[in-house]
Amino acid sequence: MMELSVRLVPVGDTTLVIALTGELDLTTRPVLAAFLDPLPRSRVKYVVVAAAELWFCDLNGLEQLAITHRALRDKGGHLAVAEAQPPLRRLIALMTERTQPVIPVYASMPDALAGTDVETYKRPAPPVTRHLPHLRTVQRLPLHGRSRTPRKPPRPEETGPSPPITIHSPPTGTATTT
């Protein structure tokens, strides 16, 4: 199953960085659309998609980015893609040969943010990940006077005959030996 993680980072009064991690395709497009569709009606004019961790994107995902780009251009802004992997850059180049307007693609976040209201960009801290606690090694205690080999249970022939078992019968109160 494909997954997409979307993280929104406001970096200016009208600029928003959207960090995408995972795979963007037909099944994960609605996740991205839930974040992008309200943006043209907000005060956001510039959206920069941080795509360094976007491992896969197909035409469905790219079309969602293009829809938002067109809507932001209508209000004087744009959507740009930064730090895209080579397959995504190639897909954007192929798509923009046939459609307009062209989605700008930048090699770095500072380059992508140069045309926005952001003066300086500080890369956001990565999300906090939780790990299992570090387990420490416990020192083995020495065995005083004992061998280190495990004890084997005695064989029946080494223990001799079993003692007789006494069964008590509750209704009669007499004991029987077998």
N, C-alpha and C positions, 0 to 999 in steps of 0.2 A: 504494500500500500504506500502510495506517495504521500509525503507530508510537506507542508509549507509553514514556516514560522515567519510572522510579520511583526516587526518592532518599529514603533513610531517614535521619532526623536525630534521634537521641535528645536530648531537651531536659530531661528530668527523670528521677527514679528509675523512675517508672511511666508516663511520657508520651513519645510518639513522634510526630514530625511526618513526614508522608509527602508529599513534593513531587511532584506529577504534572505532566508536560509532554507534550503531544501529544493523542492521541485515544483515548478509552476507549469501546470498543464490544464486540461479540461476538468479534471476532478478537483484541483485546488484553486482554480480561477475564482469560484465564488468566495473563497476566504479572502483573497486579495480585493475583490470587488466590494466586499463589505467595508473595507477601509478606504478605498479610493472613490467610490461613488459619491459620498457626501462632500468631498473636498471642493469641487467647483462651487458649491453653495456656501462654503465657509470663507474666512478671510485669507486662507492659504492661496498664494499665487504661484509659488515655486515648490516643486516636489523633486527631490533627488533620490533615486532608487540606488541604494548601496547593494550592488549585485555580486560582490566578491564571493559570497557563500551560496549563491544560487547555482546549484549543480546542474539543473536542467530547466529549459524553458522551451515550450513549443509555440506554435502560432496562436493558440487560444490564449495563452498567458500574455504574449506580446500584443495581441489585439486589445486586451484589457488595459495595458499600459498606454497604447495609442489612443484609446477613447478618452482617458484622463488627460493625456497630452493635448488633444484637440480642445477639450473643454477648458483647460487652463490657458491655452493660447487665446481663446475667445475673451478671457478676462484680463489679458495682458501679461500672462505668466507662461510657464512651460513645465514639462516633466522632462528630466534628464536621467540618464543611467550612468553610474560611475562604477569603475573597477569591475567591469563585466568580463567574464571568461571569453576566450576566443569564439566558441560556438555561438554564444549569445550575440556577440558583436557581428558575426557573419549573418545571423538570422535577421538582425535589425537592418543591416546593409541590404540584404535581399528584399526585405519587406518595403523599405523606403524607396527602392527603385521604382515601385509601382504606385505607392500612395504618398500623399502629402498631408500634413507637414512632417518633416523628418524629425525623429526623436534624437536629440543630441546625445552622444556617447563620449564620456571622458575617461581618461586613464586613472585619475585620482579624484578623491573627494574635494580637495581644495580647488582644483580646476573646475569641477562641476558647480561649486558654490560661488565661483567668481562673479557670475552674472545674476546673483540674487542679492537679498538685503543682508547677507551675512558678511561681516568684516573678517573675522578670524574663526577658524573651525577647529574645535578640539574633538578628537575622536571619542565617542561615548565609551564609557567603561563597559566591558563585556558583562553580560548578565551573570549573576552569582550562581555558581553551580555547587551543588551539595555532593559531597563524597562520603563514602563510608569512613568511619573513624579508623585511624591507624592503630593496628593491633600490635602490641609489643610482645616480644618473645619472653616467655616465662622460663627461668632457669630450672632445669631438672634437679631435684634433690637427690643426693647420693643414697643408694640403698646400703645401709649398714648391715654387714653380715649376710646379706641375701644375694643370691645369684641374679643376674639380669635376665635369665631365660624365664619365660612364663611357666607357671605350674600347670601340669596336665592333670586332668581328673583321674582318679584311680580306676583301673579296670576291675570289672566284677570279680574276676578270678583272684585278684590280689586282696580283696577285702574279705573273702570267705562267705559262708552262707548268710542269707538275710535273716534277721530275727523275725519271729512270728508276729503277725499283725493282729491286733485285738479290735474287733468291731463291736460296738455297743448298739443294741437295738432299742430304740426309745419306747415302743409300745409295751414290750414284755419286761424290760428291765434286766434281762439276762445277757451275759457277755459270751461271745463265741470266739474261739481261737481257730485260725486257719493255718 
